[in-house]
């Protein structure tokens, strides 16, 4: 059954979805998302809390439902289709390190241990944008992201994981990353891609759906907010299409 799932996943490449095909320790196990669709978990950043979409309000910089936020729409549709419950652990400004022991917020450091209790059937991981903003060494990001993926697998052995490469946001001097850009988004994207290959997870790439924030030929209206970091309502709708396309397609052909 696992081989059939991988074959099905490979057919999705033509629809702008990249999938890792490396052999991993859990390769002989049945897909958790095919077996059960009770729970989904999201580990992410402000790209996943609803920030930048109309009506977003949160006093804790965490997830809040909005009409066009992609995570809200995804959670609603998953529940309507399969009765799935979605737990969103995303936090504005989060780094991969914030989900590990010693992270800056109790809600992010508690996320991975909570997976042990919730036993999600699918985990969406959308990290890396804040590493670009803060100009974290990509090598450091690689180590921390690997620890996050390993911790997810330890909490829920064999769980299906879907990683994401965010659209190409535009870096500008800021208090977290200084006045000079040393690392580019493509370097962090390469880390995410290689991690998906190494760890044997599925991977979606939002750069195939949304043009770079710094592009000269952006559509009108632009999918980006004025900060060129976050996606607006239109951008979130495009992002929703990416995530829903994978989860619904796989879920429907199991």
N, C-alpha and C positions, 0 to 999 in steps of 0.2 A: 504493500500500500504506500509505503514511503517513496519507493521508486516511481510509482504512478504520480504521486504528488509533485515530485521534482520535475517529471516530464511535463506535467501541466503548468508548472511555474515557468518552465523554459518557453512555453508558447506565449507568455506575457511579454517577453522581451520586445517583440515587435510593436507593442503598444506603449513603448517608452518606459518600461519597467525593467530594471536590471536585477538579475538574480544571481546570487553566489551559488556555485555548483561544487564547491570543495567538499571532500568527504570528512565528516566529523564523527566524534565518538557516539553521538546520538543518531547517526544516520539510519540505523536499523529500526528506530522507534517510529510509531505511528504519529502522524501530525496531531498535535493537541488541538489545533483550531478545527481540524476535520472531525475529531472525536467529540468535542464539546465546545459550545460557544456561550458559556455562562458568564465569563468575565474577560474584560480587556483592560490592560493597564497602559498608561501613557507617561513616559518620562521625557520631559522636555523643558522648554524655555518660554519666554514671552511670545514666541511664535505659536505656542500651543495653549496659552491661557485665555485667549480672546483679546489680548492687548492689540490695539490698533484698529479694532472693529467697533462699529457704532454701538454705544450702550455699555461698553466695558466699564465695570466698576468693581474694584477689589481693594480693601483696606490692607490686605496681607500680601499683595503682589502675586496672588495665586490664581487658579482657574476661576472664571465666572462665566456663566452662560450668556451668549449673545446671539442675535438672530442669524448672523452670517459667519460667526466664528467656526472654523472648520471642525474643531473638536466637538463643539456643541452639535453640529449637524451630523457628524459621524456617530456620536453617542446615541442621538435620537434615532437614526436610521438602523443602527445595530440592534437597538432595543425593539424597534418596530418589526424588524425582519426575523430575529431569533430570540428576543427577550434578553439580550445581552446587557449586563451591567458594566459600565465603564468607570474606572477610577483614574482620574487625571491628577498626577503628582507634579505637573509642570509648575515652575516658579520663574517669575520675571528675573532675568539676569543670571540664571543658573549656568554653572559650568559642570562638566562631567564630574569634577572633584566634589561638587556639592552633594552628590548622591552617595558619596563614600563617607566612611567615618572621618570626622573632623570637618565636614562641610559646614557652610555658614548658617543653614536654617534647619530647625528641627523637622520641618515637614519633608525636606528633601532627604535628610539622613535617615529618616524613618521609612522612606519609600521602599527600599530594597528589603528590609526585614518584614515589612507589611506584605510583600509578595508571598512570603512563606505562608502567611495566614490565608490570603485571598486565593492563592493558586490560580493565577490568570491563565487563560488558554492562548492568549496572544498578547505580546508586549511590543508596543511601538516606541522606538527610541529616536528622538529628534534633538541631537545635541551638536555643538560645535560653533554656533554663531557667536556666542559670547566669548569663546576662546579667541576668535578673530578680533572682536572689539577690544579685548584686553591684551591682545598680542601674546598669548600664551604660546610657548614653544610647541610646535606641532608634535614633537617627540614626547613631550609631557602629556599632551592631549591623548596621544596614542596609548600611553600607559594607563591613564585614567579611564579612557573609554573601554579598554580591554578589561579592566577590573569591574566596570559596571556590567558588561556583558557576562563575564564569568559569574558575578554575584547573582544576576538574574537566573542563570542556568542552575546555580546552586540552590536558589530558593524554589525553583520549579524546574526540576530536571527534564530536559527534552522539550521545553516549551518553544513554540514558534515565536521567533523574534523578527520584526520588520524594522530595519534601520532606514534613516532618511538622510539625504544630502539636501540641505536647504537651498533655496534660490540664492543667487549671488548678490548678497547685500553689499552696500558701499561703505567702506571704512573711511572715517574721518578722525582727525585728532580728538582725543577725549581724555577724561581724567583717569580712565582705567588702562588705556593702552598707550598713553603718552602722545607725543607730537610727531613721531615718525613711524611709518608703517614698515615693518621688517618682513612680515609674513602675509601671504595672499590667501584668499578664500580657496583657491584651487589646491593649496597645500593641505588645508584642513579637509577638503572634500576627498583628497587622495587617501588621507588617513582613514576616513569613514569607509571608503570603498574597500581598502585593503583589509580593514577590520571585518567587514562583511564576508570577504573571501576567506580570511583566516578562521573566523569563528563559524562559518557556514550558516549565515543568516540571509534572509531575503533583504533586498535593498531597492528603494525607490529614489529617484533623483528629480527634485523639483526644478532643477535648471532646465529640464526638458519641457517644462510647462510655462515658465515665467522668465522673461528676459532679465538680464542683470539690471540692478537699480541704477547703475551708472551708464547704461546704454544710451546712445544718441537717438535711437528710434523707438522709444517706448510707446506703447499704444496710448490712445487718449479716450477715456481717462486712464491714468497709470494704475497698475495694481499695487504700487508702493505708497506708503504714507510719506509725508514730507521729510521724515528723518532718513529715508532710504535704507532703513533697517527692517522695518516691519511691513507686513502686507495688510492692505486695507480690506474692506468688504469684498471687493471684486477679486483681489488676490487670494483671500481666504476661500472663496468659492472655487477657484482653480485648484487650490491646494486640497480642498475637500475631495474634488474629483480624483486626484491622484491617490489619496489614501483609500477612499471608498472603492475605487476601481480594483485595487489589490484585494482588500478584505472581502468584498462581495463576490468577486470572480472566483477566488479560491474557495470561499465558503459554499458557493453554489455548485462546484464541480467535485466536491469531496465524495 
